[in-house]
Amino acid sequence: MDTINLGKNQRILQVRQALGLSQQKFADGIKLSKTYQGNIELGRQPVNDRIIKLISMTYGANEEWLKTGAGDMFDKIEDHKLRQIIELFKKLDDTGQDCVLEQLEVYIKYHRKKA
């Protein structure tokens, strides 16, 4: 099936099916109602950038693929994790960011000694 010609709504359905999730579980993960999710999959609800971002962040789906059908359905796991870390880090104030950086440095030093 040529996913470039599929709409965003159909690509979201494909992601859910690829993950093996029910509409309810998928919708819960991105904080939507099952009804709203069902309407997206049926093409009754438009898909905005916020929903695409939530699906990408929560399930590792490739944003570009969701928008256009180009590329792979899922990001490389490293890309997804890094993007999630960045999003969480940006929510912290300066003190929190400094604390996280210090903890990462300690964690890395500790694990290098074990290796």
Order of alpha helices (4+ residues) and beta strands (2+ residues): alpha-alpha-alpha-alpha-alpha-alpha-alpha
